[in-house]
Amino acid sequence: MPTDHQDLFPGALEMMILQTLRLGPLHGYALVQAIKRASDDLVRVEEGSLYPALQRMLKAGWLTAEWGLSARNRRVRVYQLTREGRRQLERKRTGFERLTAGIMKVLRTVEP
Amino acid sequence: MTWRPRIFWRRAFDRDLTAEMRAHLEERVEDLVDAGMPRAEAVRRARAEFGNLMRHAEDSREVWTSRTLDRLGGALYHAVRGVRGNFSTFGTALAVLGLATGLFATVFVVADALVFRPARIQDIDRVVVISGLGETIDSGWSTPAWWGQARSVDPLVRWHGGQAQLTARDETRVEDVASVSRGFFEVIRTAPLHGRLLRDEDFQNIEPRAIVISERLWQRRFGGDPDTFGAPVVVGGLRGVVVGILPSTLTYPRDISVWVAAPPDPPRYSSADKAAEDLHDLEAPGGVQHVRRTGGAWLGRLAAGQSAGTVEAEMQALAKRLTETVTPKTGIRYAGSTPVRTLGDALARPVRAATMALFVATAVVLLLALANACTLIVGSVLERRHQFSVRVSLGATRGRLAAALALESLLTGALAGLAGAGVGVVIFQLAEPLLVPLSPLLGQPRVWIELVSVCVLTGAGLGLLAGSSALLVFSTWSDWQLLTHRGHDAGVRRGRRLRTGLVIAQVASAMLLITAAGVAARTFVALAQTPLGFEPTGVLAVRFSMRGSSAVSSAPVEVLLDELIARRLASAATIADRLPLADAGGMRYVGPSNTTPASVMTVGPRFFETLGIAFFGGRDFEQGDENAVIISRRLATALWGTSEAVGQRLEIGSASTREVVGVVDDIRSSLDERAMPWDGSQLYFPWSGPVRTNAAIALKCPQPCDAIMPAVMSEVERLGGDVLWSNTMTSVLGTTLAPARVRLILAGAYGLFGLMLAAAAIYGAVRDVVAERTREATVRMALGASPRAVQRLILVYGLAICFAGIVVGAAFAWPLLSLARSLAFGVTPGDPVAYLGAAAVLIASGVLASVGPAAQLARIDLRALLSE
């Protein structure tokens, strides 16, 4: 299911990026591929959404970026999670779980 | 590299982000190739998946900056690149706009000081000038208390100005002194720089008289010494004491350095009978003795609900009542006051026509320069349409392209404003010696601030207008047309039509300016050829005053003149109260019922011989001719219908008649008779009595006048006189012609500027047509048309533009020149010679501008073009 970020709820893209980077530093393309794999191809992050989101997170101090080399030995910018980024991930995850739990309760409501 | 926002980081940011995104794309391509896809297909697919790289970069950058600022920065970046990439276009536009802006700002500052705000006086439109009030037909007597009854002004004050001797710190020099009545400073509402203004009690004391001096005099004569207050001075024979210093921003009355409290007012009269018994002169008793009177006026601050018109009506009613009562008893008739004007209007009136004509001409030059810049910029937009297509295909939006185009022009306008400020400063500095005498305001530092501000604002305004013309062309292209070039031709044609219109506007402006130059030239010639009635060549004029308050009899002066003749320094010499062209003359009414106006001069022996004034009948004055009069031919004709007036008795004033002993040629006191309608109608009295404070001598020089000037001046000083002024009459004539000469030079310069821009515009338009129609011309020639016929087509195009501009320009020139009718002399605003001359000059320049591009067609390599 190719998905545009507009179909995600606000903050979902950031949460997925933070979660993916918690497993280790990645560059932009690798990040897209990792999310795609992790979601069993259900979520495809568009580059037009990815790079502005990365800049927002850099600006917020959740990530840092360093130039490095890709597996193909290509010069790429590698993003890494900061401590603030981890805290932010926890906050977002908690908030998301409560939200989904609430939504699920609403969906399971049986009409009298 | 630190990953932080910083000033001027955009370039580095874009570079890094683009590199990062390209790496992303390449990684994707490699993955697809590894999956078995051909590389070309992989590249295409990767790009399609990625989308518009530039837009992603822009969205990313906007995280760090304000969207508006970022877009503005981007537009500015492209605008700077656009200007740099088309430097010849924008550089030329900048030069033309800069020159016109500097010129316009200079003229604006001058017009502001002379016409728009001629004096920095609070509520200047509530101050009225009441000229001629209180003056009588027969004498200079005035009745201040009588006019004080007026209720439409409160207060009503007066001042008389002139040159008087000021002794301070053991040094005596002639200064410009004004005697002002109580309430003067209340009317002009000024505050002292130091000390105080004149108070009511100052007008009660004859001596020591309270005086206020200008800041300039304080610096010049007292070295800015704070102890100046209370310092004893002698002004015009009166002991005085300095009580205050006025700021240099006070420029009314003009050139005055010393303000003295006028003598105490007589009691306020309630009836004309009482006033008639005590007719009062401002100078006596206890007034300042001026060596030369230069002017004066009655001023009033309008009472609530009053206007200049109501003041005029009230003053005329008062004059009528005074005349009805006083004239039967004294024979003195009171003239009604001349039109009452606001002070601003009165100050601006003498220079309004010339200044406004210059202002309008400069505005035309500015519009011409704007049209020229618009032509260049529109041409540049048309030439760059391929460049716009590329940018649109790379993701630039229509709005961004438009913003960059507008900014290009705005940037050019702003730079032109700055360049104009430089031009304005240079022009102003060069013209300062001519300008400052016109208004003291032009010599003040704030002028520079005004000049630069006007330049920058004008430049920005022109930039916006020029940008609008570019946007006008750009707006005719749709997004699709921008991207594909399809259907572009209609937009290009509209752009070319606009450009042709701008070229016609330039030719029209040039037509207007060249016609004005023609009228100015013919005016100058007419003025220079005006018969003067006397021979100015080889005549030296010297004006002097006797030192102190002593007057000498005329005998020593006559002896001096005889001595100068005996020493062969002069072949003829004379004395007079004033000289033609050099001095403004007094007017009197003479003849039956005293209704014929005439200029009055009092002249010594040999006056007519020295100035070469021809006799048409009768003789010169002789001994014992105290009650004789010599008149001019014009006056004789006006009085008796013939120039044979010798032996007639002439009524002068209400009480005396004199016998006409001679009739002489009419001499001119002014070259333009409209300034003095009675000019040429003269009345000469024989010199009698002592030489008072002010007189003039004229000498016919057998050798160059400059050579004998020092000797004459030392002889006058030996006699006890101070030379106030000396000059040759030829130079005086030159000075009289100076305004017309300045107008001619300015009009000529503006006309030349207009001609150059119009010729350049025609050349550009014809060159573009040649470039666009070369292929068509080639086909025509290949089909048998002669190169000459094709060239003729191009020439006809150039001349058609020229003719259209001439017709439009002539249509505007007539009404505009009619507004400046008062500046023309001996020529009408519709003068066919000026119009035909301007048209001929423009047609010639149009032909010259078209011949070059048309000739290019003859050099076409037909074979090479056809093979393309």
Chai-1 contact restraints between the chains, C-beta under 6 A:
chainA,res_idxA,chainB,res_idxB,connection_type,confidence,min_distance_angstrom,max_distance_angstrom,comment,restraint_id
A,G28,B,H24,contact,1.0,0.0,6.0,A-B,restraint_1
A,Y29,B,H24,contact,1.0,0.0,6.0,A-B,restraint_2
A,Y29,B,E27,contact,1.0,0.0,6.0,A-B,restraint_3
A,E47,B,F50,contact,1.0,0.0,6.0,A-B,restraint_4
A,G48,B,G51,contact,1.0,0.0,6.0,A-B,restraint_5
A,G48,B,H56,contact,1.0,0.0,6.0,A-B,restraint_6
A,Y51,B,H56,contact,1.0,0.0,6.0,A-B,restraint_7
A,Y51,B,S60,contact,1.0,0.0,6.0,A-B,restraint_8
A,P52,B,D59,contact,1.0,0.0,6.0,A-B,restraint_9
A,P52,B,S60,contact,1.0,0.0,6.0,A-B,restraint_10
A,P52,B,V63,contact,1.0,0.0,6.0,A-B,restraint_11
A,Q55,B,S60,contact,1.0,0.0,6.0,A-B,restraint_12
A,Q55,B,V63,contact,1.0,0.0,6.0,A-B,restraint_13
A,R56,B,V63,contact,1.0,0.0,6.0,A-B,restraint_14
A,K59,B,V63,contact,1.0,0.0,6.0,A-B,restraint_15
A,A65,B,W3,contact,1.0,0.0,6.0,A-B,restraint_16
A,R72,B,E30,contact,1.0,0.0,6.0,A-B,restraint_17
A,R74,B,A23,contact,1.0,0.0,6.0,A-B,restraint_18
A,V76,B,A23,contact,1.0,0.0,6.0,A-B,restraint_19
A,R77,B,E20,contact,1.0,0.0,6.0,A-B,restraint_20
